Amino acid sequence: MSDEKRVGIVLVSHSAEVAASVAELARGLSGAGAAVPVAPAGGTESGGLGTSAELISAAAASVDRGAGVAVLTDLGSAVLTVKALLAEGDELPENTRLVDAPFVEGAVAAVVTAATGADLAAVEAAAAEAYTYRKA
């Protein structure tokens, strides 16, 4: 699959720094570099803590390469904001999905899987599977 047709990943956090750091971590651990379009959407337009529909929409548009967009979120209102955008129907690229996955582990799994050229369903499944990762 060409870079133009890769699944894009959006990481929505209440903190711009957290979203950017998780994006950097996922890119670095996947070895995908710029091959997978990943965009953080953290905080508010003014730089505070919170979520912004405008930042999320812009991030999703920036990673849309025609193969779908997977959106991972950290906490409650981030989920609600993405759900509201999806309900609007025209605020996010076509074939955008809110992925139910742990934020950090799911982001890494999503980027690793997207780097292989996998489709949106496979990226979503890999991210969701991160719930089963055992640490002890």
Salt bridges, closest charged atoms under 4 A:
ASP3 OD1 - ARG6 NE 3.17
ASP74 OD1 - HIS14 ND1 2.93
GLU105 OE2 - LYS135 NZ 2.52
GLU124 OE1 - ARG97 NH1 2.79
